[in-house]
Amino acid sequence: MSLCLPKSVTVVLKTPEGNPLPLANILLLIQTFATYKNDISLSPFATNQEGIAYITDQEMRAEATAAYDSDLMGTTAIESAHDSVEIRLSSQAEIERAISSRTKVWKSLLNGEKKRWKTIGELISLYKSSNNHLLDIPEELSIRPKIRDSWIHPDAEYNYEIRVRRKA
C-alpha cells in the first residue's frame, strides 16, 4: 500500500517507566521508505516544554517539498512511498551534521522550508538549541528509541509515545 500522510502526529516523550519527560527542543525525524528512487526524511520536528511534538500534515508536506528541492538524484512523490514509517529521535551526530550542512552547503531555505521558518538562521538556531544531548540516544539505528507504524488512512490523527532515558 502507498503512504497516506496523516492530518496530524503527536509524539509524547516518556521515561522507560512510562512517566512524562518534559523536555523542550528534542528533535524528531520521520523516515519514509521509497518504493522507487530515494527515501525521504522529514525533519526537524521539536517537542514543546511538556515534551510533546505536534506535527501537522502541512509541516510534513513542507519538509517533503524541501527534500524534492535538495535531492539532485531525484525523488518521487512522498505518497508513492511504502506505508511504513519510522519516527525516531535525532542523534547528536545527526544534529551536528545538519548544522554543518546548513552553514556550509545548503545556506538558504529550500522550497517548503520557507513555510516553516522565517530565515535559515531560525532553522539553524533550532538545531543548535536542541536538547537531544541530554538523552541516551544511541547512534546505532537498530537500538535507537523509535516508533514504527503504517500510515494508510487519509486524514488520520496518530498519537505515539517514545520512551527514552535521560543521560546519567
The 8 nearest C-alpha neighbors of each residue, nearest first, counted from 0:
[[1, 82, 81, 2, 151, 80, 79, 83],
 [2, 0, 82, 81, 79, 80, 78, 3],
 [1, 3, 82, 78, 80, 81, 150, 151],
 [4, 2, 151, 153, 150, 152, 5, 78],
 [3, 5, 2, 56, 153, 150, 6, 78],
 [6, 4, 155, 154, 7, 153, 56, 156],
 [5, 7, 154, 56, 155, 156, 55, 4],
 [8, 6, 55, 156, 5, 54, 56, 157],
 [7, 9, 157, 54, 156, 158, 53, 55],
 [8, 10, 53, 158, 52, 159, 54, 157],
 [9, 11, 159, 52, 160, 51, 158, 8],
 [12, 10, 51, 160, 50, 159, 161, 13],
 [11, 13, 161, 20, 50, 160, 162, 51],
 [14, 12, 19, 162, 20, 18, 17, 161],
 [13, 15, 162, 17, 18, 16, 163, 164],
 [14, 16, 162, 17, 163, 164, 13, 18],
 [17, 15, 14, 18, 13, 162, 19, 163],
 [18, 16, 14, 13, 15, 19, 162, 20],
 [17, 19, 14, 13, 16, 20, 15, 12],
 [20, 18, 13, 21, 12, 14, 17, 50],
 [19, 21, 13, 12, 50, 14, 22, 18],
 [22, 20, 50, 49, 48, 19, 23, 12],
 [23, 21, 50, 48, 20, 49, 25, 24],
 [22, 24, 48, 47, 46, 50, 25, 49],
 [25, 23, 129, 45, 46, 130, 26, 47],
 [24, 26, 131, 130, 46, 45, 129, 23],
 [27, 25, 45, 44, 89, 43, 24, 88],
 [28, 26, 88, 44, 89, 87, 43, 45],
 [27, 29, 42, 87, 86, 41, 43, 89],
 [30, 28, 86, 41, 85, 40, 42, 31],
 [31, 29, 40, 85, 84, 39, 86, 28],
 [32, 30, 84, 39, 38, 40, 33, 29],
 [31, 33, 38, 80, 81, 34, 30, 39],
 [34, 32, 80, 38, 35, 37, 81, 36],
 [33, 35, 80, 81, 79, 32, 36, 37],
 [34, 36, 33, 37, 75, 80, 79, 74],
 [35, 37, 74, 33, 75, 73, 34, 38],
 [38, 36, 74, 33, 39, 35, 73, 75],
 [37, 39, 33, 32, 31, 40, 36, 30],
 [38, 40, 31, 30, 41, 37, 66, 32],
 [41, 39, 30, 29, 31, 42, 38, 28],
 [40, 42, 29, 62, 28, 30, 63, 39],
 [43, 41, 28, 44, 40, 29, 62, 27],
 [42, 44, 26, 28, 27, 45, 41, 126],
 [43, 45, 27, 26, 42, 28, 52, 46],
 [46, 44, 26, 24, 25, 52, 27, 43],
 [45, 47, 52, 51, 50, 24, 23, 25],
 [46, 48, 23, 50, 51, 49, 52, 24],
 [49, 47, 23, 50, 22, 21, 46, 51],
 [48, 50, 21, 47, 51, 22, 23, 20],
 [51, 49, 21, 22, 46, 47, 12, 48],
 [52, 50, 11, 46, 47, 49, 10, 12],
 [53, 51, 46, 10, 9, 45, 47, 54],
 [54, 52, 9, 8, 51, 55, 10, 7],
 [55, 53, 8, 7, 9, 52, 58, 56],
 [56, 54, 7, 58, 57, 6, 8, 59],
 [55, 57, 6, 59, 58, 7, 5, 60],
 [58, 56, 60, 55, 59, 61, 6, 54],
 [59, 57, 61, 55, 56, 60, 62, 54],
 [58, 60, 56, 62, 61, 57, 63, 41],
 [59, 61, 63, 57, 62, 58, 56, 64],
 [62, 60, 111, 58, 64, 59, 63, 112],
 [61, 63, 65, 59, 41, 64, 60, 111],
 [62, 64, 60, 66, 65, 61, 59, 67],
 [65, 63, 111, 67, 61, 62, 66, 110],
 [64, 66, 111, 62, 68, 110, 109, 63],
 [67, 65, 63, 69, 64, 68, 70, 62],
 [68, 66, 64, 65, 70, 69, 74, 63],
 [67, 69, 65, 66, 70, 110, 64, 109],
 [70, 68, 66, 67, 71, 65, 109, 105],
 [71, 69, 67, 72, 73, 68, 66, 74],
 [70, 72, 73, 69, 68, 74, 67, 66],
 [73, 71, 70, 74, 37, 36, 69, 67],
 [74, 72, 70, 71, 36, 75, 37, 67],
 [75, 73, 37, 36, 67, 70, 76, 72],
 [74, 76, 77, 36, 73, 79, 35, 37],
 [77, 75, 78, 79, 74, 80, 63, 67],
 [76, 78, 79, 80, 75, 63, 39, 2],
 [77, 79, 2, 76, 80, 3, 1, 4],
 [78, 80, 77, 1, 76, 2, 34, 81],
 [81, 79, 33, 34, 77, 78, 2, 32],
 [82, 80, 1, 83, 2, 32, 34, 33],
 [81, 83, 2, 149, 1, 150, 0, 151],
 [84, 82, 149, 81, 148, 150, 31, 32],
 [85, 83, 31, 148, 30, 147, 149, 82],
 [84, 86, 147, 30, 146, 29, 87, 145],
 [87, 85, 29, 146, 145, 28, 30, 147],
 [88, 86, 145, 28, 27, 144, 85, 89],
 [87, 89, 27, 26, 28, 90, 144, 145],
 [90, 88, 27, 26, 93, 28, 87, 91],
 [89, 91, 93, 92, 136, 138, 88, 94],
 [90, 92, 94, 93, 132, 95, 131, 89],
 [91, 93, 95, 90, 94, 96, 138, 89],
 [94, 92, 96, 90, 95, 91, 89, 97],
 [93, 95, 97, 91, 92, 96, 126, 98],
 [94, 96, 92, 98, 97, 93, 99, 91],
 [97, 95, 99, 93, 94, 98, 100, 92],
 [96, 98, 94, 100, 95, 99, 101, 93],
 [99, 97, 95, 101, 96, 100, 102, 123],
 [98, 100, 96, 102, 97, 101, 103, 95],
 [99, 101, 104, 97, 103, 102, 98, 105],
 [100, 102, 105, 106, 98, 99, 103, 104],
 [101, 103, 99, 106, 100, 98, 104, 105],
 [104, 102, 100, 101, 99, 106, 105, 98],
 [105, 103, 100, 106, 101, 102, 99, 107],
 [106, 104, 101, 107, 100, 103, 102, 108],
 [107, 105, 101, 102, 104, 103, 119, 108],
 [108, 106, 119, 105, 109, 101, 118, 102],
 [107, 109, 119, 112, 113, 110, 118, 106],
 [110, 108, 65, 112, 111, 68, 107, 113],
 [109, 111, 65, 112, 64, 113, 68, 108],
 [110, 112, 61, 65, 64, 113, 114, 62],
 [111, 113, 115, 114, 109, 110, 108, 61],
 [112, 114, 111, 116, 115, 108, 110, 117],
 [113, 115, 112, 111, 116, 61, 117, 58],
 [116, 114, 112, 113, 58, 117, 61, 111],
 [115, 117, 113, 118, 112, 114, 122, 121],
 [116, 118, 113, 121, 115, 119, 114, 122],
 [119, 117, 120, 121, 116, 122, 108, 113],
 [118, 120, 122, 121, 108, 107, 123, 106],
 [121, 119, 123, 118, 122, 124, 117, 125],
 [120, 122, 124, 118, 119, 123, 116, 125],
 [121, 123, 119, 125, 124, 120, 116, 126],
 [124, 122, 120, 126, 125, 121, 98, 127],
 [125, 123, 127, 121, 122, 126, 120, 128],
 [126, 124, 128, 122, 123, 127, 129, 121],
 [125, 127, 123, 129, 124, 128, 94, 98],
 [128, 126, 124, 125, 129, 123, 98, 94],
 [129, 127, 125, 126, 124, 130, 24, 123],
 [130, 128, 24, 126, 127, 131, 25, 125],
 [129, 131, 25, 132, 24, 133, 128, 23],
 [130, 132, 25, 133, 134, 129, 91, 26],
 [131, 133, 130, 134, 91, 129, 135, 90],
 [134, 132, 131, 130, 166, 165, 135, 167],
 [135, 133, 165, 166, 132, 131, 136, 164],
 [134, 136, 166, 164, 165, 137, 163, 133],
 [137, 135, 134, 90, 143, 138, 144, 88],
 [138, 136, 139, 143, 135, 142, 90, 140],
 [137, 139, 90, 140, 136, 143, 92, 91],
 [138, 140, 137, 141, 142, 143, 136, 90],
 [141, 139, 143, 142, 138, 137, 144, 87],
 [140, 142, 139, 143, 144, 138, 137, 145],
 [143, 141, 140, 139, 144, 137, 138, 145],
 [142, 144, 140, 137, 141, 136, 145, 139],
 [145, 143, 87, 163, 161, 142, 88, 162],
 [146, 144, 87, 86, 143, 161, 85, 147],
 [145, 147, 86, 85, 87, 148, 161, 144],
 [148, 146, 85, 84, 86, 145, 83, 149],
 [147, 149, 84, 83, 150, 146, 85, 82],
 [150, 148, 83, 82, 151, 84, 147, 2],
 [149, 151, 82, 3, 2, 152, 83, 148],
 [150, 152, 3, 2, 149, 82, 153, 1],
 [151, 153, 155, 150, 3, 154, 5, 4],
 [154, 152, 3, 155, 5, 151, 4, 6],
 [153, 155, 6, 5, 152, 156, 4, 7],
 [156, 154, 5, 6, 153, 152, 157, 7],
 [155, 157, 7, 6, 8, 5, 154, 158],
 [156, 158, 8, 9, 155, 7, 159, 5],
 [159, 157, 9, 8, 10, 156, 160, 11],
 [160, 158, 10, 9, 11, 157, 161, 146],
 [159, 161, 11, 10, 12, 162, 13, 158],
 [162, 160, 12, 13, 11, 145, 163, 144],
 [161, 163, 13, 15, 14, 12, 160, 144],
 [164, 162, 14, 15, 13, 161, 144, 165],
 [163, 165, 135, 14, 134, 15, 166, 162],
 [166, 164, 134, 135, 133, 167, 163, 14],
 [167, 165, 134, 135, 133, 164, 132, 136],
 [166, 165, 135, 164, 134, 133, 132, 163]]
